[in-house]
Amino acid sequence: MNRSILVVYRPAAGRYAAQFRSVVEAAAGLGVSTVVLLPTGWQAPEADGLAQYHADLDDPAAVRAAVDGIVAEHRVERVFPLFEGDVLPAARARRDHGIPGLTPDQALNFRDKNVMHRRAEELGVRVARSCRPDTIGAVTEFAAEVGYPIVVKPYAGWACGRTYRVDGPEALERVWDEMGDDRHEYRVEEFIRGTEYHVDSLFKDGEPVFAQLSRYTYSILEYRDEPGGTVSRKHGLSPAEQRILDLNTVVLRGFGLGTGVVHAEFFLLDDGDVVFGEAGARAGGGSIVPAIEAGRGINLAGEWCRLELDPAHRTEARLGPEIGTEYLASDRYGRITAITGPDELKTLEKVLDADVWKGVGDVLAPPTASNDVLGWYVCEGTDFEDVRARFKTVRDAFRVETVPARTAPGGTTGPAAAAAADGQARSCG
């Protein structure tokens, strides 16, 4: 059998298509073929010509059975999950078949926030105070100790889905009702007030070979309300920012990362202290990968593949100017009748790349997660403030027009409706 890799790929999340293509291209360049495991019933044009298999990716037993069949027919050397929710099943598949890479024990450090924070504390890294929502009384006592607001989130969630900022007892009652008898799936944390950063890293044999520090221009938990994005920090780092990079290495080594890619988040407090947020053993979502590619000259997903497959490969990244990226969204809901396209955005000064996932005829509804958006763009600038100023220029140029979904020609009732209007985009990360 020829050398192969297995990519667990969900084409419904359009933001992963470019990552998928980069991994396939990197493997092919090394003479390694790609096998794709897709969700049941899904087809992916970008996977045409590749060996394709299907399974219910949300059913661990179904994934295990599918991988058993794949390994029986292909010589799989590595497994690449692109989506957060597939990290642990991929690790179990590696264990089942003796495939090198992140083990289930290590993967839990990156997936289970209860495990993640406990392990970070053992490494001497500060984390948010937390409690289990065993009873509403336990949460009320915790809120009295740390003060409102508090954060209620799934211990194995992603992209702020089912994540709540709770500002007082009445809000807690509402969230408690929403959790219902699934409260065992949640954890409660104190709300950390600080500047949010993320570090996107590549490791090889337990050592960092690339790390890009970036700063958010907004609070991720307020993605419904705040325009914002993320800007690279390459030049003139403060001692506190350098400490974030140092702690990132401490955390990833301590979590057992050998060779792989990680997106991690930290908070910088006003007093200069650093609080670890969370880390995912996958490339950053949305436009983080294209932003790093535009600014540093490497594709995180493709580079991860090369590091795994080629012992002699060395990551070489350029420095370049500061790079910023934002998601594109609109506060106009309903059926789209007109929308600014990526080619128009790329004509704007200093805009390096853009993609728009929605088009005429699609229905826009209020976002339910921080990555529930229309697309993204990447631009460059001289420093953090210059990039942030360019964000406004692009936002002002991005237009969306909608009509109420229930009355659109030939349309069906949608989840939201809005009067026909220009919709100035807001952006969220």
Buried (B, 14 or more C-beta within 10 A) or exposed (E): EEBBBBBBBBBEBEBBBBBBBBBBBBBEEBEBBBBBBBBEEBEBEBBEEBBBBBBEBEEEEBBBEBBEEBBEEBEBBBBBBBBBBBBBBBBBBBBEBEBEBBBBEBBBBBBBBEBBBBBBEEBEBBBBBBBBBEEBEEBBEBBEEBEBBBBBBBBBBBBBEBBBBBEEEEBBEEBBEEBEEEBEBBBBBBBBEBBBBBBBBBBBEEEBBBBBBBBBBBBBBEBBEBBBBBBBBBEEEEEBBEBBBEBBBBBBBBBBBBBBBBBBBBBBBEEEEBBBBBBBBBBBBBBBBBBBBBBBEBBBBBBBBBBBBEEEBEBEBEEBBBBBBBBBBBBBBBBBBBBBBBEBBBEBEBBBBBBBBBEEEBBBEEBEBBBBBBBBBBBBBEBBEBBBEBBEEBBEBBBBBBBBBBEBEEBEEBEBBBEBBEBBBBBBB
